[in-house]
Amino acid sequence: MMNLKKIIILSVIIFVMICHHQTIYAESISVDTELIPEDNISQFILNIKLEPITSFNTSENILCYDVNENGDIALGMVDNEIYIMDSNLKFLYGYEISVDGTYHLEMQNNSVYLILSRSGVSLRLNSDEVVESFLIIDNYKSNRYFKSLDNLKKTQEEVKYLLENSNILESIFSVGYSRLISIDSNGEKRIIYDVSNTNTIKSIVVGIAVIILIAIVVTMIGRQIYKARNLK
């Protein structure tokens, strides 16, 4: 039944697009897209609540990242802050956003694209607090596209980038990743971002709290079982 509804909705959308002579096209992101109707753009702007950030000031984990051919880096943090840095790790500009669900970043040339996973919308941002374009990502290709953006390992101009956690505790008890490193063609390693020390402490505290909670629950269940047996 749900598949039938999707087919009907998709058919209506295609029909409307044909009637209005809208063209599906690929802009600068690496997936097919289509234009968002102008009437919906203002609502998207209100929903994401785009606010500029004037300095690099964060100790949060990284949710997503991307690198362009010049070595510029876009970092998306778990607290919905986005930071853009040049190849020398100098802060260029940033944004704070409000989104439901997860998001991704893609850099193409000098453009930064914010990809909203739930709605399948792509927004091209710039340093002047302006959203330059709104695009809807082709549903048929979005899953594969999102997986490619989620890749922890990326390569640009023979430089490899890796997003990682420093230990298993971080991987279990925290969201995102605490460290981003790069390795050049000579094998030289550079730490781009690292909050693993702080994050490890947080992970230990959360881990202990979880263990204590589990112990309390198990103890309570054990007591109830013991009481039930004694009543027989």
C-alpha positions as CSV (number, residue, x, y, z in Angstrom):
1,M,0.0,0.0,0.0
2,M,2.8,2.4,0.9
3,N,4.6,1.6,-2.4
4,L,1.4,2.4,-4.3
5,K,1.2,5.8,-2.5
6,K,4.8,6.6,-3.3
7,I,4.2,5.7,-6.9
8,I,1.1,7.9,-7.1
9,I,2.9,10.9,-5.4
10,L,5.9,10.5,-7.6
11,S,3.7,10.4,-10.7
12,V,2.0,13.6,-9.7
13,I,5.3,15.4,-9.1
14,I,6.6,14.3,-12.5
15,F,3.4,15.4,-14.2
16,V,3.5,18.9,-12.5
17,M,7.2,19.3,-13.4
18,I,6.5,18.5,-17.0
19,C,3.6,20.9,-17.1
20,H,5.7,23.7,-15.8
21,H,8.7,22.8,-18.0
22,Q,11.0,22.4,-15.0
23,T,14.3,20.6,-15.9
24,I,16.0,18.1,-13.6
25,Y,19.7,18.8,-13.7
26,A,23.0,18.3,-11.7
27,E,24.5,21.5,-10.4
28,S,27.9,21.2,-8.6
29,I,27.1,18.4,-6.2
30,S,27.7,14.9,-7.3
31,V,24.2,13.7,-7.7
32,D,21.1,14.6,-9.8
33,T,19.0,17.4,-8.4
34,E,16.0,19.5,-9.2
35,L,15.0,23.1,-8.3
36,I,12.8,23.8,-5.3
37,P,9.7,25.9,-6.0
38,E,10.3,29.5,-4.9
39,D,7.3,29.4,-2.6
40,N,9.1,26.8,-0.4
41,I,12.5,28.5,-0.2
42,S,11.4,31.1,2.5
43,Q,10.1,28.3,4.6
44,F,13.3,26.3,4.4
45,I,15.3,29.4,5.5
46,L,13.1,29.8,8.5
47,N,13.3,26.2,9.4
48,I,17.1,25.9,9.4
49,K,17.7,29.2,11.3
50,L,21.0,29.9,9.6
51,E,23.2,32.0,12.0
52,P,26.8,33.1,11.2
53,I,29.7,32.1,13.3
54,T,32.6,34.5,13.5
55,S,35.4,32.4,15.1
56,F,36.5,28.8,15.5
57,N,35.4,27.9,19.0
58,T,34.2,24.3,19.6
59,S,35.1,21.2,21.5
60,E,32.4,19.0,20.0
61,N,32.8,15.8,18.0
62,I,32.7,15.9,14.2
63,L,29.6,14.6,12.6
64,C,30.7,15.0,8.9
65,Y,33.3,16.7,6.9
66,D,34.6,17.3,3.3
67,V,37.6,18.6,1.6
68,N,38.0,20.4,-1.8
69,E,40.8,20.2,-4.3
70,N,42.5,23.2,-2.7
71,G,42.7,21.5,0.7
72,D,40.0,23.7,2.3
73,I,38.0,21.8,4.9
74,A,34.4,21.9,6.0
75,L,33.6,20.5,9.4
76,G,30.1,19.7,10.5
77,M,29.8,19.2,14.3
78,V,27.4,17.2,16.3
79,D,25.9,20.4,17.8
80,N,24.9,21.6,14.3
81,E,27.8,24.1,13.9
82,I,29.6,24.2,10.6
83,Y,33.2,25.5,10.3
84,I,35.0,26.3,7.0
85,M,38.9,26.4,7.1
86,D,41.5,26.9,4.5
87,S,44.4,24.4,3.8
88,N,46.4,26.1,6.6
89,L,43.6,25.5,9.1
90,K,42.8,29.2,9.2
91,F,39.1,29.8,10.0
92,L,37.2,31.4,7.1
93,Y,33.6,31.4,8.1
94,G,30.9,29.3,9.8
95,Y,27.3,28.8,10.5
96,E,25.0,27.5,13.2
97,I,22.0,25.6,11.9
98,S,18.8,24.1,13.2
99,V,18.0,20.8,11.6
100,D,15.9,17.7,12.3
101,G,17.9,14.6,11.8
102,T,21.4,14.3,10.4
103,Y,23.1,16.3,7.8
104,H,26.1,16.1,5.4
105,L,28.6,18.5,3.8
106,E,30.0,18.5,0.3
107,M,32.6,20.9,-1.0
108,Q,32.9,21.5,-4.8
109,N,35.4,24.1,-5.9
110,N,34.8,27.1,-3.5
111,S,31.2,26.2,-2.8
112,V,30.0,24.5,0.4
113,Y,26.8,22.4,0.2
114,L,24.7,21.6,3.3
115,I,22.8,18.4,2.6
116,L,19.7,17.7,4.8
117,S,19.2,14.0,4.9
118,R,15.6,13.9,6.1
119,S,14.2,16.3,3.5
120,G,16.8,15.5,0.8
121,V,17.5,19.2,0.2
122,S,20.8,20.7,-0.7
123,L,21.7,24.3,0.2
124,R,24.7,26.1,-1.3
125,L,26.2,28.4,1.3
126,N,28.8,31.2,1.1
127,S,30.7,33.4,3.5
128,D,28.3,36.3,3.1
129,E,25.5,34.7,5.1
130,V,23.6,33.9,1.9
131,V,22.1,30.7,0.7
132,E,22.9,30.7,-3.0
133,S,20.7,27.9,-4.2
134,F,18.2,25.3,-3.0
135,L,18.0,21.9,-4.7
136,I,16.1,18.7,-4.1
137,I,18.2,15.5,-4.4
138,D,16.9,12.7,-6.7
139,N,15.3,10.2,-4.3
140,Y,16.5,7.2,-6.4
141,K,20.1,8.1,-5.9
142,S,20.1,9.8,-2.5
143,N,21.0,6.7,-0.4
144,R,24.1,5.9,-2.3
145,Y,25.0,9.6,-2.4
146,F,24.6,9.9,1.4
147,K,26.8,6.8,2.0
148,S,29.5,8.4,-0.2
149,L,29.4,11.5,2.0
150,D,29.6,9.4,5.1
151,N,32.9,7.9,4.1
152,L,35.4,8.4,6.9
153,K,38.3,8.3,4.4
154,K,38.7,10.8,1.7
155,T,41.5,11.8,-0.7
156,Q,42.3,15.1,-2.4
157,E,45.4,15.8,-4.4
158,E,47.3,12.7,-3.0
159,V,46.5,13.8,0.6
160,K,44.4,11.3,2.6
161,Y,42.0,12.4,5.2
162,L,40.7,10.2,8.0
163,L,37.9,10.8,10.6
164,E,38.3,8.5,13.6
165,N,38.0,7.9,17.3
166,S,41.0,7.3,19.5
167,N,39.6,4.3,21.4
168,I,36.7,1.9,21.6
169,L,35.0,3.8,24.5
170,E,34.5,6.9,22.3
171,S,33.0,4.7,19.5
172,I,30.5,3.1,21.9
173,F,29.5,6.0,24.2
174,S,29.8,9.1,22.0
175,V,28.2,10.5,18.9
176,G,30.4,11.5,16.0
177,Y,34.2,11.4,15.8
178,S,36.8,13.2,17.9
179,R,39.8,13.3,15.5
180,L,40.4,14.3,11.9
181,I,43.9,13.7,10.5
182,S,45.6,14.0,7.1
183,I,48.5,12.0,5.7
184,D,50.4,13.4,2.7
185,S,52.1,11.5,-0.1
186,N,55.3,11.3,2.0
187,G,53.4,9.6,4.9
188,E,53.6,12.8,7.0
189,K,50.7,12.9,9.5
190,R,49.0,16.1,10.5
191,I,46.3,16.5,13.2
192,I,43.6,18.8,11.9
193,Y,41.2,18.5,14.8
194,D,41.5,16.5,18.0
195,V,39.3,16.5,21.2
196,S,39.9,12.9,22.0
197,N,41.3,13.5,25.5
198,T,38.2,15.4,26.6
199,N,35.9,13.0,24.8
200,T,37.5,10.0,26.4
201,I,36.8,11.4,29.9
202,K,33.2,12.0,28.9
203,S,32.9,8.5,27.5
204,I,34.3,7.0,30.7
205,V,31.8,8.9,32.8
206,V,28.9,7.8,30.5
207,G,30.2,4.3,30.5
208,I,30.3,4.1,34.3
209,A,26.8,5.6,34.5
210,V,25.5,3.0,32.0
211,I,27.1,0.2,34.0
212,I,25.6,1.4,37.3
213,L,22.2,1.8,35.7
214,I,22.4,-1.8,34.3
215,A,23.5,-3.1,37.7
216,I,20.5,-1.4,39.4
217,V,18.1,-2.8,36.9
218,V,19.5,-6.3,37.2
219,T,19.4,-6.1,40.9
220,M,15.8,-4.9,40.9
221,I,14.8,-7.7,38.5
222,G,16.7,-10.3,40.7
223,R,14.8,-9.1,43.8
224,Q,11.5,-9.4,42.1
225,I,12.3,-12.9,40.9
226,Y,13.4,-13.9,44.4
227,K,10.2,-12.5,45.9
228,A,8.1,-14.3,43.4
229,R,9.8,-17.6,44.1
230,N,9.3,-17.2,47.9
231,L,5.6,-16.6,47.5
232,K,5.1,-20.0,45.8
